[in-house]
Amino acid sequence: MTEAAKQPVVLFVDDEPMVLNAIRRELRKQPWQLEFAGSGAEALELLAESTVDVVVSDMRMPEMSGAQLLKEVKSKYPRIMTILLTGQADLEDTVAAINDGGIFRFLAKPWLPEQLQSAVESALELVQIRRERDRMLVIMRKQNKMLIDMNQGLNSKLHHSTAELEQIEAMVEASYQEMQNSIQGFVRMFSFLASSRHGMYAGVAERSASLALAMAEMFDLSPVECSAIEQAALLHEIGKIRLPERLLAKEEAGMTKPEREEYKMYPIYGQEMLLSISYLHDSATLVRHHREAWNGLGYPDKLRADAVPFGARILAPCIDYYAMQSGQRMAKELSPEDALDWIVLRSGKDYDPQIVEVFSQAVEKVSANEQALRRDVVRVDQLVVGDKIARNLISKSGFLLLSAGLIINEKVISKLKEIEETHDEQYVLQIDLGVRKALEEAKQQQQDSK
């Protein structure tokens, strides 16, 4: 195994060869590289020489228990996701292992093959997200340094001609815009990955973000505040990646009390996943509190009234409005009209009255925009450099090709044409007509000036 291995690498640790052989048989068709160790010491030796993404260990093993092993793994290799297989008799030790070792998930014996597969898939999804996050952070640090260098260059050249200054300013603005596009693409990719999990509801996060942004603008919030609210709406479900699929497959109204308590952890998980990204700190706070209620009966912190961050108070009805229409909240899907009536009915209970007061106006505004977007569809060969993507473009096989908000360049157009030709597929894209119109007007002005 090497860093360059294309397949995810999963290490299973158990002192019983029969168990390891059973796991090998059950998971042999999965697109993973499977490794096996018969003890904690053997596992640590393998980890010292190899790159591993996920470690799955039995609890009860001689010399070194699974809890001790995974604590050691988390200390030496914090990027590795860990899963513990445990029996009922080990419950106290399991709780301690979760607290001390930062274990991603535990499975109680006897576990089913599909449960083990699902837990490993969830862990690998998180590994993928963290890697993409790190990649984007490297890109943005480079872009930040470029901006700083350009600004320093600008200050040192104040005595140069106006034309030179304008050229440098344009370069700084272009670099800043590129960095902003990278951030937006990163956020929307995370949102797509979260909503694409089995049991999740595609489209809720993106539509909630549009509605929340409209609400934020109606309250004249600053661009920074608006951006934090929009990003939080896109990422509000990211913490659900750490929940088992048996929970995600249920609507909230149908959960048992223990299931609901487990489910209520997802806003906290979401905040924890985002806190390491500096420019998402404000959004992370809103993600944590988007399920709080005006009357103090929400979760996870039971904040009440004005103690709930204003951005989170905006998010609550925006997210619930679309979640109720998808069947995520209740036993049945609500119509847009019934969902709106529910928001109004719960004013002063679940939702801030001043926000509910203008909520229907925001819904009407966003609905009108969505209707307009449906008409702003172009083929790949109709794209022009500078077009802005208005909706995520998803491939026929379910992968995210382009994020909403991306500015089209020649490279993107060329790549899309290549994909269409290679896979014999045709794509249409929703673009921002306002941006297209501005491009056409600028082009016309250039022609008129010649």
Secondary structure as UniProt FT lines:
FT   TURN            3..4
FT   STRAND          9..13
FT   HELIX           17..27
FT   TURN            28..29
FT   STRAND          33..37
FT   HELIX           40..49
FT   STRAND          54..58
FT   HELIX           66..76
FT   TURN            78..79
FT   STRAND          81..86
FT   HELIX           88..90
FT   HELIX           91..101
FT   STRAND          105..108
FT   HELIX           113..156
FT   TURN            157..159
FT   HELIX           162..195
FT   TURN            198..199
FT   TURN            202..203
FT   HELIX           204..218
FT   TURN            219..220
FT   HELIX           223..235
FT   TURN            236..237
FT   HELIX           238..242
FT   HELIX           245..248
FT   HELIX           252..254
FT   HELIX           257..263
FT   TURN            264..265
FT   HELIX           266..274
FT   TURN            275..276
FT   HELIX           278..280
FT   HELIX           281..289
FT   TURN            290..291
FT   TURN            294..295
FT   HELIX           305..307
FT   HELIX           310..326
FT   HELIX           336..345
FT   TURN            348..350
FT   HELIX           353..373
FT   TURN            374..375
FT   STRAND          377..379
FT   HELIX           380..382
FT   TURN            385..386
FT   STRAND          388..389
FT   STRAND          393..394
FT   TURN            396..397
FT   STRAND          400..402
FT   TURN            404..405
FT   HELIX           410..423
FT   STRAND          428..431
FT   HELIX           433..449
//
